[in-house]
Amino acid sequence: MERSLKSRHVTGWIPDAPRGAESTDGEPPGTSLSVIERPVLYVHIPKTAGTSVRTLLKRVCVGRSIVEMPLRREGRAAAARGFGARDVVVGHVGYGLKERFPGNPFVFTFLREPIARSLSNFSFLQQRSIDPAVAEDAADFVAAKGMSLGDFLCEEPAAASRHLGNLAVWFLTRDGIEPREDLRGLDRSDLESAKRNLEQLDLIGLVERMTESVLSLLWVLGCSPTSMRPLPFENTLQSRLTIDDLDEATLRLLIDRCSLDLELYDFASQLFRSRLAQQLPLIAAWLSEESDDPLLSGSGFAGVLELVREELDTRPGYAGRAQREGAPTLLQRVEAAEARYQKVNERMLAMERSKPWRLAQYFRGLAGRRW
């Protein structure tokens, strides 16, 4: 049985119109090949749901060469010398690595609210052990064991900067081949470079807006939305330090160490909202087209819609619960949800510029999150 697939040639964060249709033979719904014609670079910033995103990429990029960058410098340098024109490169490497590709790669990343990311990263350091033969920063894991967050920030400042500092700025201004050193040397010129590079990314995802981010990624890559089900939750922690566990002095110190990333995240959030606003009508049409495909019957498409509804119901940015009665069309549901969000968003714009907004964003990021 043949199944038509919309194909796209990605040239930026808004793809060209579909060029036509391709067909696959006997392919299970939700596992279609990505038809993007460029190499892919996923800039994986630690503790931004990256392992889950990598699993999703492997699911939709069947037939493509997946290059997982090693955790040691010599391995990363060797891998970068051999990038191919259709490679999908994933790992803790930076935006600058795009210069190592034979062609213009499709580059994307996911960002996370910096305080939430740092707390998750510190919990990761304490709960996991890394072989020194595998990772250059294995000593940092040893140093964090048995320490409080405040002690780690004060007594191991260089190590703390590599994991709890301005990582997003570093990843968006370096190629990631050389090891992360002391990130306390980053300054506002690095921040401005990171902002410029962020604007050049083909796609920006936010952990706090995971459903929209994943749908946008699948749409741009020309995949079926059913590919996101089940949405992978991997490399999760048994427990995680929360903001309620911090004293005021530790929180202030952590905010200071993440100051550049906090500003970058605000900038990225505005950019994300602007792009999503333009993409939503196209994504909604794409979802509607897929829902009408008889070959998707029983394939999990209903599960995708249910996941979207669950996200809208639990996220503070969306007022009220989705209507479950009356069988409204998909487009009507999306438009109604966005209208509710817009009303709330207009009231929140002034709040976003206030000092308490950073903590508010942190609590918002915790809602319904498992990373």
N, C-alpha and C positions, 0 to 999 in steps of 0.2 A: 504494500500500500504506500502511496506517495503522500508526502505531507509538505505543503508549500511553506517556505520560510521567507520572511522579508529580509533583504540584505542591505547593508549600509557600508559605505566607504567613509570611515571616520576622518574628518579633517579638523576637528576642534571639539569644543564642549557641546556644540549643537551640530549633530551630524547632517550630512546631505540627505536629500530626499531619497527614498528607496529607489534602487536602480532596477529592480525587477524581483523575480522570485527564483529560488533554487529549490531543488527537491532532494530528499534523502530517502533511502529505501530501508524499510524495516527498522527505523530508529525510534526508540521509546520516547514518548512525549517528555519534554523537559530536559533532554540530554542532547539537544541539537548542537552542531558545531558552531563556534563563533565564526562569522564571516568577515571580521575585521581584517584589513589587508596590511596592517602595519605591525611592527613588533610592539610589545607591551612592556612597560616598566611600572611596576607597582612599588611605590615608596612606602615601605612598611615601618612606620614609627612604632616603637614598642608600646604595648598595652593600649592599642586602638582597635581591638577586634581583628587584628591582622591575620591571625591564624585561621579564623573563620572565613575571612575574605579570600585568603589563599586557597582554602578548600573549595570555595565557590568557584574561583577561577579555574581550578583543575577540573571541576565538574562541567563547565561550559566551554572550555578550550580543549576539548578532546581532539587529538590529532596534532596539536601544537607541542613544540618542545618547551617544557617547563624547566627553567633554570633557577634553582634555589641557591642563592648566594651563600657561600660558606661564612662561618663566624670568625675566621681568622684572615688577616690582611693578605697573606700570600695566596690563599685560595680565592679571595675576592678578585685580586689583581689578575690571576690566571684566567678566571671565568670571564672577566670583562674583556679580555683580548680575543675571545672567541664568540661574541654575540652574533647570532644570525638574523636574517631579515624577517623571520617569523617567530623568533623566540619570545616567550613570555617570562620575564625576569621578575622574581619576587625575592624579598629579603630586606634586612636592615641596611639598606643602602640609600644614597641621597639623590636628589633631583639632578645634580650635576652629572650623574652617570649616563644621562641621555646622550651626552656627547660621544659615548663609546659605541653607539649603535651604527650599523652601516646605513641606516635610513632614519627618517624622523619617527621616533616611537610615540605610541599613545601612552601618555604619562598620567597617572592618577595617584591619589593618596586619600587616606581617611584621617581626620583629626578628632581629638577628644578634648573636652574641657580640661585644661591643664592641671587643676588641683585634683580632680578625679583620676586623671591619668597617672599623676605622681603617686597618689595613695595606692593605686592598684600596682604600680611598679615596685613600690617599697614592699608591699605584701608579697609580691612575686619573688623579690630578692630573699626574703626571709623564709619562704616556703620551698624554694627550689634550690638544687645544687647543680653546678655546671662544671664539666670536666675542663681543666686548664688546657688540655690538648685540643679542645674543640673551640673554646671561646677565649678571647683576649681579656675579657673583663671578669673572669672567674673569681679573682681575688675580691672583687666588690661584693659578690654574694657572700663570701666568707666574712667580710668585714661587717655586713649588715646583720648577721645572725646574732640574736640575743640583744640587739640594741633597740632603744626606742627611736622613733623618728627624729625627735629633737636632738638626741645624742648623735645620730648618724649625720644629720645636717651640720652639726657643730664640730664633731671630732673627725669626720671623714669628708671634708667639704669637696675635695676633688672627685671622689667616688660618687658622692651625692649629686654633684653637678652632671655627671654622665648619665644618671638615671632619673633624677628628680628635678632637673633644671629645665633650661630652654631647648628641649630636644627638637621640637617642631621647627624652630628657627634653624638649628644646625642641619637637620635633614633636608631642609629646603634651600640651603646655601652651599652644601658640600656634595661630593660624589659618593662619600661613604666608603671609599676604598681604604683610606687611612683610618686607624682606630680613633674613636672618640677620646679626646684628651680632656683637659679641664675646660668645661663649657662656661665658666665664669668670665672668660675673656670675650664672650660675645657682647656686641653693643648695638646701638640703634642703627648703625649702618648695615649690620647683618639683618636686623628686623626689616628695614626698608627693602633690602635685596630679597628677603623671604616673601614679602608682600608682592613684589613684582613677579617673582617666579610662581607664586600661588595663582596669580591672574593668568599665567600661561598654561597652567595645567588643563588637560582635556576634561578632567572630572575631579570634583572635590566631594568627598563623603564626610558626613559627621556621624560619630557613634551615637550622639543624642538624637539623630534623625535617621536611624538605621534603615527602616523600611523604605523611605523615599530614596535614600542613597543607593540601596541595592537595586531597587527598581530602575533608577536612572542608569546605573551601570549596565544592567542587563539590556535595557532599551538601546543605549548607545552601541553596545556590542552586537546588537541584532539577534539576541537570544530570546527564547520563550520566557515569559514571566514565571511559568511553572518551575523553572530551574531553581528558583529561590526556595522551593519547598522540598524537603524540610530545610529551614534556615539553619546553617551549622552554628553551634555554640561550642567552641573548642578552646583548649588551653585556659579554662576557667579555674578559679582558685577556690579552695575549700572555705576560706574566710578572707575578708578584706578589711583593712583599716578604713574607718569612715571619719568624716569631719567631726563627728560627735566625740571621737576618741582623742581629739587634739586639744591641748591647752592653747590659750590665746597667743602666747609667745611663739609656740611651734607653728601655729597657723600663719602668723605674720611673717615668720622667717621663710616658710614655704612659699607664700605669696610673693615675697621679694625675690626668691630664687627663680620663680616662674614668670617674672614680670613681663619679659618680652613675649613669651608664649601666650600669656593672657591677652595681650594687645593683639597679637597675631590671630588668636582664636576669635576675638570680636570681629576683626576684619574678615576672616574666613566665613563667619556666620552670616554676615551681611551679603557677601558674595554668593554664598550657597542659596540664600533666600531669593536673591535677584535671579540667579540662573534657574532655580526650580520654578519660579513663577512663570518663566517663559517656556519651560519644558513641559509643565503639567498638562496643558491641552493636548500636546502631542503624545505624552505618555498615556493619558486617559483614552485617546483614540486608539492607541496601540493595544491597551488592555481590552477595549471594547471589541476590536477586531479579533483578538485571540479568543475572547469569550464566545464569539459566534462560530469558532472553528469546531465542527462536529468531532474532529479527531481528538480534541482536548477533553471530550466527555469522560469523566471519571479519572482524569489525569492529575488531579490535584489543583486545578485552577480555582475551584471553590475555596480550597484551603488558602490560596494566595489572597483572595478577597477577604477571607475571615481574618487572616493575619493583619491586613491593612485596617480592618475595622477594630481589631483589638488594640492596635497601636493608637488609632485616633481616640478610642475610648479612654485610654489610660494616660495619655500625654497631657500635661497641664495646659499646653498651648492651644488645645482644641476644647471648646466649651461644649458640654453635654455629651450624651451617648448617641451613637449612630442609631437611626431609626431602623428597627428590625421588621416593621410591619409595612404592608402596602406594596411591596416588591417594586421599589423605584429602580430606574435604570442605573447602570454603573456611572455614566456621566453625571447624572443628577446627584448621586451620592458623593462623587468627588467634588463637584461644584459646591454642594451644600457644606461639605466639610471645610473646603477652602474659604468659603464666605464666613463661616464661624471663626475660623482661624484669623482671618483678616481683621475682624472686629476686635478680637483680643489683642492681635499684634499691634494695632494702631495705639492701643492704650499702653502697650509695653515699650514702645519706641523711646519714650522719654525716660523710662526706668533704666533702659540699657546703658544710658550714659552716666548713671549714678554709681557711686562706689559700692553700694550693697549688691549691685547686679552680679558681680562675680560669684558671690556666695549663692545667690538665687539661681544662677546658671548651674552651679554645682549640684544643688538639690534637684533641679530639673533633669540634669543628666543622670541622676541615680534612679529616676522613675522607670521601673520596668526593665532595668538594665542588668545583665548578668556578667559583664566583663569587668 
